[in-house]
């Protein structure tokens, strides 16, 4: 009458430890010469070295909230990736290439501390969305390039094995190229976040003008200009209804990668907007995970 039910539970999932606010670098910004950069780690409790994903959050160049995209990060952790979600320097306290330097510092930090965090240092990938996708793509195309190596662990390579760019820009001069002219003008204005990212603040060491006013600086900040045979394989995904970054941006990068014989795949997600609920769905998360697994096995 009072019998308990018996439930047999096969052990098919590992425990995952959450380790927040690990400092991976200390860097200067406009108002703080010693800003701490941090990462949140999801570490599957498996007794072997695991591949790792550095997740680079988006935020329109003005925000780098490492708490974003928890579903994607947990999905990857449950597929036995160590996942490190990072913050990085943003506008107006920083400008290009400082956020990219931060991503590379995070890569080197994870390699240098691989044993502590159960990471295989030869199997590190980068995934990002929006501006994070732009930075992930930049890390991939400049794979192990010394020109962006900074930080304390200069003896450790910043090389990665693959990257995923979710709806990120690739040519900052053309982010809104398929949008209405009025919106294009806003993106190209001197007050736009993109212009401040490239040009800096005029009153504090930057130069005045929009993103189109200084073509050399704009070209330097575009990942499509750094592709080589050493660039890492890349998955690009974009929503057909993205009204923040034109889908033409990932198409531009996709074609540029293939023209240089770099392995690349691109998916268009029907009806998806910029960072909306489409990006949390099982089939999208599955495509991302399968691509990464293929490059770490």
C-alpha positions as a Markdown table, in Angstrom:
| # | Residue | x | y | z |
|---|---|---|---|---|
| 1 | Unk | 0.0 | 0.0 | 0.0 |
| 2 | Unk | 2.9 | 2.3 | 0.8 |
| 3 | Unk | 5.4 | 0.9 | -1.7 |
| 4 | Unk | 7.9 | 3.4 | -3.3 |
| 5 | Unk | 8.4 | 3.3 | -7.1 |
| 6 | Unk | 11.8 | 2.2 | -8.3 |
| 7 | Unk | 13.4 | 4.2 | -11.1 |
| 8 | Unk | 16.5 | 2.8 | -12.8 |
| 9 | Unk | 18.7 | 5.7 | -14.0 |
| 10 | Unk | 21.5 | 4.9 | -16.5 |
| 11 | Unk | 24.4 | 7.3 | -16.3 |
| 12 | Unk | 24.3 | 9.0 | -19.7 |
| 13 | Unk | 25.1 | 12.6 | -18.6 |
| 14 | Unk | 28.1 | 14.0 | -16.8 |
| 15 | Unk | 27.9 | 16.5 | -13.9 |
| 16 | Unk | 28.8 | 20.0 | -15.0 |
| 17 | Unk | 30.7 | 22.4 | -12.7 |
| 18 | Unk | 30.1 | 26.1 | -13.1 |
| 19 | Unk | 33.2 | 28.2 | -12.3 |
| 20 | Unk | 32.3 | 32.0 | -12.5 |
| 21 | Unk | 34.5 | 35.1 | -12.9 |
| 22 | Unk | 37.9 | 33.5 | -13.6 |
| 23 | Unk | 40.3 | 36.4 | -14.4 |
| 24 | Unk | 42.1 | 35.8 | -17.6 |
| 25 | Unk | 43.7 | 39.2 | -18.3 |
| 26 | Unk | 44.2 | 42.6 | -16.8 |
| 27 | Unk | 44.2 | 45.4 | -19.4 |
| 28 | Unk | 44.0 | 49.1 | -19.8 |
| 29 | Unk | 40.9 | 51.0 | -20.9 |
| 30 | Unk | 40.0 | 54.7 | -21.3 |
| 31 | Unk | 39.0 | 55.1 | -17.6 |
| 32 | Unk | 40.7 | 52.1 | -15.9 |
| 33 | Unk | 44.4 | 51.2 | -16.4 |
| 34 | Unk | 43.8 | 47.8 | -14.7 |
| 35 | Unk | 40.5 | 46.4 | -15.9 |
| 36 | Unk | 40.0 | 42.8 | -15.1 |
| 37 | Unk | 38.7 | 40.5 | -17.9 |
| 38 | Unk | 36.8 | 37.4 | -16.8 |
| 39 | Unk | 35.4 | 34.2 | -18.1 |
| 40 | Unk | 32.7 | 31.8 | -16.8 |
| 41 | Unk | 33.5 | 28.2 | -17.2 |
| 42 | Unk | 31.3 | 25.2 | -17.6 |
| 43 | Unk | 33.4 | 22.1 | -17.0 |
| 44 | Unk | 32.0 | 18.6 | -17.6 |
| 45 | Unk | 33.2 | 16.2 | -14.9 |
| 46 | Unk | 34.8 | 13.6 | -17.1 |
| 47 | Unk | 38.2 | 12.1 | -16.3 |
| 48 | Unk | 40.0 | 13.0 | -19.5 |
| 49 | Unk | 41.1 | 16.1 | -21.4 |
| 50 | Unk | 38.2 | 17.7 | -23.3 |
| 51 | Unk | 37.9 | 20.0 | -26.3 |
| 52 | Unk | 37.0 | 23.6 | -25.3 |
| 53 | Unk | 34.9 | 26.4 | -26.7 |
| 54 | Unk | 35.5 | 30.0 | -26.0 |
| 55 | Unk | 32.2 | 31.8 | -26.3 |
| 56 | Unk | 32.4 | 35.5 | -27.3 |
| 57 | Unk | 29.2 | 37.3 | -26.6 |
| 58 | Unk | 27.7 | 40.0 | -28.8 |
| 59 | Unk | 26.6 | 43.4 | -27.7 |
| 60 | Unk | 27.0 | 45.9 | -30.6 |
| 61 | Unk | 30.5 | 46.8 | -29.6 |
| 62 | Unk | 29.3 | 48.5 | -26.4 |
| 63 | Unk | 28.5 | 45.5 | -24.2 |
| 64 | Unk | 30.2 | 42.2 | -23.5 |
| 65 | Unk | 27.9 | 40.4 | -21.1 |
| 66 | Unk | 29.4 | 36.9 | -20.6 |
| 67 | Unk | 26.1 | 35.6 | -19.2 |
| 68 | Unk | 24.4 | 35.7 | -22.6 |
| 69 | Unk | 23.4 | 32.6 | -24.6 |
| 70 | Unk | 23.2 | 30.2 | -21.7 |
| 71 | Unk | 21.2 | 27.6 | -23.7 |
| 72 | Unk | 24.0 | 27.3 | -26.4 |
| 73 | Unk | 26.7 | 27.2 | -23.8 |
| 74 | Unk | 25.0 | 24.5 | -21.7 |
| 75 | Unk | 24.2 | 22.5 | -24.9 |
| 76 | Unk | 27.9 | 22.5 | -25.8 |
| 77 | Unk | 28.9 | 21.5 | -22.2 |
| 78 | Unk | 26.4 | 18.6 | -22.3 |
| 79 | Unk | 28.2 | 17.4 | -25.4 |
| 80 | Unk | 31.4 | 17.3 | -23.4 |
| 81 | Unk | 33.0 | 20.6 | -24.3 |
| 82 | Unk | 34.6 | 22.8 | -21.7 |
| 83 | Unk | 32.9 | 26.2 | -22.4 |
| 84 | Unk | 34.5 | 29.5 | -21.4 |
| 85 | Unk | 32.3 | 32.5 | -21.9 |
| 86 | Unk | 34.3 | 35.7 | -21.8 |
| 87 | Unk | 33.9 | 39.5 | -21.5 |
| 88 | Unk | 36.2 | 41.9 | -23.4 |
| 89 | Unk | 36.9 | 45.6 | -23.8 |
| 90 | Unk | 34.1 | 47.6 | -25.5 |
| 91 | Unk | 33.4 | 51.1 | -26.8 |
| 92 | Unk | 33.9 | 53.8 | -25.6 |
| 93 | Unk | 36.7 | 52.5 | -23.4 |
| 94 | Unk | 38.4 | 50.6 | -26.1 |
| 95 | Unk | 38.8 | 50.5 | -29.9 |
| 96 | Unk | 40.0 | 48.0 | -32.5 |
| 97 | Unk | 42.1 | 45.8 | -32.2 |
| 98 | Unk | 41.8 | 45.6 | -28.4 |
| 99 | Unk | 38.7 | 43.4 | -28.2 |
| 100 | Unk | 40.4 | 40.9 | -30.6 |
| 101 | Unk | 43.5 | 41.0 | -28.5 |
| 102 | Unk | 41.3 | 40.1 | -25.5 |
| 103 | Unk | 39.9 | 37.0 | -27.4 |
| 104 | Unk | 43.4 | 35.9 | -28.2 |
| 105 | Unk | 44.4 | 36.4 | -24.6 |
| 106 | Unk | 41.5 | 34.2 | -23.5 |
| 107 | Unk | 42.7 | 31.5 | -25.9 |
| 108 | Unk | 46.2 | 31.6 | -24.6 |
| 109 | Unk | 45.0 | 31.6 | -21.0 |
| 110 | Unk | 42.9 | 28.5 | -21.5 |
| 111 | Unk | 45.9 | 26.7 | -23.2 |
| 112 | Unk | 48.2 | 27.8 | -20.4 |
| 113 | Unk | 45.8 | 26.5 | -17.8 |
| 114 | Unk | 44.6 | 23.5 | -19.7 |
| 115 | Unk | 45.4 | 21.0 | -17.0 |
| 116 | Unk | 43.6 | 23.0 | -14.3 |
| 117 | Unk | 40.4 | 23.1 | -16.4 |
| 118 | Unk | 40.6 | 19.6 | -18.0 |
| 119 | Unk | 41.1 | 21.1 | -21.4 |
| 120 | Unk | 42.9 | 19.6 | -24.4 |
| 121 | Unk | 45.0 | 22.6 | -25.5 |
| 122 | Unk | 45.2 | 21.4 | -29.1 |
| 123 | Unk | 41.4 | 21.3 | -29.4 |
| 124 | Unk | 40.1 | 24.8 | -28.8 |
| 125 | Unk | 37.4 | 26.5 | -30.8 |
| 126 | Unk | 35.8 | 29.9 | -30.7 |
| 127 | Unk | 32.1 | 30.6 | -31.1 |
| 128 | Unk | 30.5 | 34.1 | -31.1 |
| 129 | Unk | 27.2 | 35.8 | -32.0 |
| 130 | Unk | 26.9 | 39.3 | -33.5 |
| 131 | Unk | 30.0 | 41.3 | -32.6 |
| 132 | Unk | 31.2 | 38.1 | -30.9 |
| 133 | Unk | 30.8 | 36.3 | -34.3 |
| 134 | Unk | 32.9 | 39.1 | -35.9 |
| 135 | Unk | 35.6 | 38.5 | -33.2 |
| 136 | Unk | 35.4 | 34.7 | -33.6 |
| 137 | Unk | 35.8 | 35.1 | -37.3 |
| 138 | Unk | 38.7 | 37.5 | -36.8 |
| 139 | Unk | 40.4 | 35.0 | -34.4 |
| 140 | Unk | 40.0 | 32.3 | -37.1 |
| 141 | Unk | 41.3 | 34.2 | -40.1 |
| 142 | Unk | 44.3 | 35.5 | -38.1 |
| 143 | Unk | 44.9 | 32.0 | -36.7 |
| 144 | Unk | 48.1 | 32.2 | -34.6 |
| 145 | Unk | 49.1 | 35.5 | -36.2 |
| 146 | Unk | 51.7 | 37.2 | -34.1 |
| 147 | Unk | 50.4 | 40.7 | -35.0 |
| 148 | Unk | 47.6 | 40.3 | -32.4 |
| 149 | Unk | 49.5 | 38.4 | -29.7 |
| 150 | Unk | 49.4 | 40.2 | -26.4 |
| 151 | Unk | 49.1 | 39.4 | -22.7 |
| 152 | Unk | 51.1 | 37.5 | -20.1 |
| 153 | Unk | 51.3 | 34.1 | -21.8 |
| 154 | Unk | 53.3 | 35.0 | -25.0 |
| 155 | Unk | 54.9 | 31.6 | -25.1 |
| 156 | Unk | 51.5 | 30.0 | -25.6 |
| 157 | Unk | 50.0 | 29.8 | -29.1 |
| 158 | Unk | 46.6 | 31.4 | -29.8 |
| 159 | Unk | 45.9 | 28.9 | -32.6 |
| 160 | Unk | 42.4 | 27.4 | -32.7 |
| 161 | Unk | 41.0 | 24.5 | -34.7 |
| 162 | Unk | 37.6 | 25.9 | -35.7 |
| 163 | Unk | 35.3 | 28.9 | -35.3 |
| 164 | Unk | 31.5 | 29.6 | -35.5 |
| 165 | Unk | 30.3 | 33.0 | -36.6 |
| 166 | Unk | 26.7 | 33.6 | -35.8 |
| 167 | Unk | 25.4 | 36.7 | -37.7 |
| 168 | Unk | 28.5 | 38.7 | -37.3 |
| 169 | Unk | 29.8 | 41.6 | -39.5 |
| 170 | Unk | 32.8 | 41.0 | -41.8 |
| 171 | Unk | 33.2 | 44.4 | -43.5 |
| 172 | Unk | 32.3 | 47.2 | -41.1 |
| 173 | Unk | 31.8 | 49.6 | -44.0 |
| 174 | Unk | 28.8 | 47.6 | -45.3 |
| 175 | Unk | 27.0 | 46.2 | -42.2 |
| 176 | Unk | 23.7 | 47.8 | -43.4 |
| 177 | Unk | 24.3 | 47.5 | -47.1 |
| 178 | Unk | 20.9 | 45.8 | -47.9 |
| 179 | Unk | 19.0 | 48.1 | -45.5 |
| 180 | Unk | 17.1 | 51.3 | -46.3 |
| 181 | Unk | 19.3 | 54.3 | -47.1 |
| 182 | Unk | 18.3 | 56.1 | -43.9 |
| 183 | Unk | 19.5 | 53.3 | -41.8 |
| 184 | Unk | 22.7 | 53.0 | -43.8 |
| 185 | Unk | 23.4 | 56.7 | -43.1 |
| 186 | Unk | 23.0 | 56.1 | -39.4 |
| 187 | Unk | 25.5 | 53.2 | -39.5 |
| 188 | Unk | 28.0 | 55.4 | -41.4 |
| 189 | Unk | 27.7 | 58.5 | -39.2 |
| 190 | Unk | 30.5 | 59.7 | -37.0 |
| 191 | Unk | 28.4 | 59.0 | -33.9 |
| 192 | Unk | 27.7 | 55.3 | -34.8 |
| 193 | Unk | 29.2 | 52.7 | -32.5 |
| 194 | Unk | 31.0 | 51.1 | -35.4 |
| 195 | Unk | 32.7 | 54.4 | -36.3 |
| 196 | Unk | 33.8 | 54.9 | -32.6 |
| 197 | Unk | 35.1 | 51.3 | -32.6 |
| 198 | Unk | 37.4 | 52.0 | -35.5 |
| 199 | Unk | 38.2 | 55.7 | -35.1 |
| 200 | Unk | 38.0 | 56.1 | -31.3 |
| 201 | Unk | 36.8 | 59.2 | -29.5 |
| 202 | Unk | 38.1 | 62.4 | -31.2 |
| 203 | Unk | 38.6 | 64.3 | -28.0 |
| 204 | Unk | 40.6 | 61.4 | -26.4 |
| 205 | Unk | 43.1 | 60.4 | -29.1 |
| 206 | Unk | 40.7 | 59.2 | -31.8 |
| 207 | Unk | 39.9 | 60.8 | -35.1 |
| 208 | Unk | 36.7 | 62.4 | -36.3 |
| 209 | Unk | 34.5 | 61.1 | -39.0 |
| 210 | Unk | 32.3 | 58.1 | -39.8 |
| 211 | Unk | 33.4 | 54.6 | -40.7 |
| 212 | Unk | 33.9 | 55.6 | -44.4 |
| 213 | Unk | 36.0 | 58.7 | -43.6 |
| 214 | Unk | 39.2 | 56.7 | -42.8 |
| 215 | Unk | 39.4 | 53.8 | -45.3 |
| 216 | Unk | 42.7 | 52.5 | -44.2 |
| 217 | Unk | 41.5 | 52.1 | -40.6 |
| 218 | Unk | 38.3 | 50.6 | -41.7 |
| 219 | Unk | 40.1 | 48.0 | -44.0 |
| 220 | Unk | 42.3 | 47.1 | -41.1 |
| 221 | Unk | 39.3 | 46.2 | -38.9 |
| 222 | Unk | 37.7 | 43.8 | -41.5 |
| 223 | Unk | 38.4 | 40.1 | -41.1 |
| 224 | Unk | 37.9 | 39.5 | -44.8 |
| 225 | Unk | 41.3 | 41.2 | -45.4 |
| 226 | Unk | 43.3 | 38.7 | -43.3 |
| 227 | Unk | 42.4 | 35.3 | -44.8 |
| 228 | Unk | 45.3 | 33.0 | -45.5 |
| 229 | Unk | 45.8 | 29.2 | -46.0 |
| 230 | Unk | 46.3 | 29.0 | -42.2 |
| 231 | Unk | 42.9 | 30.4 | -41.3 |
| 232 | Unk | 40.8 | 28.0 | -39.2 |
| 233 | Unk | 37.7 | 26.2 | -40.6 |
| 234 | Unk | 34.6 | 28.3 | -40.1 |
| 235 | Unk | 30.8 | 27.8 | -39.8 |
| 236 | Unk | 28.7 | 30.9 | -40.6 |
| 237 | Unk | 25.0 | 31.2 | -39.8 |
| 238 | Unk | 22.7 | 34.1 | -40.4 |
| 239 | Unk | 18.9 | 34.8 | -40.2 |
| 240 | Unk | 17.1 | 35.9 | -43.3 |
| 241 | Unk | 15.2 | 38.5 | -41.2 |
| 242 | Unk | 18.2 | 40.1 | -39.5 |
| 243 | Unk | 17.7 | 43.8 | -39.3 |
| 244 | Unk | 20.9 | 44.6 | -37.3 |
| 245 | Unk | 23.6 | 43.0 | -39.4 |
| 246 | Unk | 22.9 | 42.4 | -43.1 |
| 247 | Unk | 22.9 | 38.7 | -44.1 |
| 248 | Unk | 25.2 | 39.8 | -46.9 |
| 249 | Unk | 28.0 | 40.1 | -44.3 |
| 250 | Unk | 28.4 | 36.4 | -43.7 |
| 251 | Unk | 27.9 | 35.7 | -47.4 |
| 252 | Unk | 30.8 | 38.1 | -48.1 |
| 253 | Unk | 33.1 | 36.3 | -45.7 |
| 254 | Unk | 31.9 | 32.8 | -46.8 |
| 255 | Unk | 32.8 | 33.6 | -50.4 |
| 256 | Unk | 36.2 | 35.1 | -49.4 |
| 257 | Unk | 37.1 | 32.0 | -47.4 |
| 258 | Unk | 36.2 | 29.6 | -50.2 |
| 259 | Unk | 38.2 | 31.7 | -52.7 |
| 260 | Unk | 41.3 | 31.1 | -50.5 |
| 261 | Unk | 40.5 | 27.4 | -50.2 |
| 262 | Unk | 39.7 | 27.7 | -46.5 |
| 263 | Unk | 37.1 | 25.2 | -45.3 |
| 264 | Unk | 33.8 | 27.0 | -44.7 |
| 265 | Unk | 30.0 | 26.2 | -44.4 |
| 266 | Unk | 27.2 | 28.7 | -44.3 |
| 267 | Unk | 23.5 | 28.3 | -43.3 |
| 268 | Unk | 20.7 | 30.8 | -43.7 |
| 269 | Unk | 18.0 | 30.4 | -41.0 |
| 270 | Unk | 14.6 | 31.1 | -42.5 |
| 271 | Unk | 12.7 | 33.9 | -40.7 |
| 272 | Unk | 15.3 | 34.3 | -38.0 |
| 273 | Unk | 16.2 | 37.7 | -36.7 |
| 274 | Unk | 19.2 | 39.0 | -34.9 |
| 275 | Unk | 19.7 | 37.0 | -31.7 |
| 276 | Unk | 16.1 | 35.9 | -31.5 |
| 277 | Unk | 14.5 | 32.6 | -30.3 |
| 278 | Unk | 15.5 | 30.8 | -33.5 |
| 279 | Unk | 19.0 | 30.6 | -32.3 |
| 280 | Unk | 18.0 | 28.5 | -29.2 |
| 281 | Unk | 16.3 | 25.7 | -31.3 |
| 282 | Unk | 17.6 | 22.1 | -31.2 |
| 283 | Unk | 18.4 | 21.9 | -34.9 |
| 284 | Unk | 20.4 | 25.1 | -34.9 |
| 285 | Unk | 22.3 | 24.1 | -31.8 |
| 286 | Unk | 22.8 | 20.7 | -33.4 |
| 287 | Unk | 24.4 | 22.1 | -36.5 |
| 288 | Unk | 26.8 | 24.2 | -34.4 |
| 289 | Unk | 27.8 | 21.3 | -32.2 |
| 290 | Unk | 28.2 | 18.8 | -35.1 |
| 291 | Unk | 30.5 | 21.2 | -36.9 |
| 292 | Unk | 32.7 | 21.6 | -33.8 |
| 293 | Unk | 32.8 | 17.9 | -33.0 |
| 294 | Unk | 33.9 | 17.2 | -36.5 |
| 295 | Unk | 37.0 | 19.4 | -36.0 |
| 296 | Unk | 38.0 | 18.1 | -32.5 |
| 297 | Unk | 37.7 | 14.3 | -32.9 |
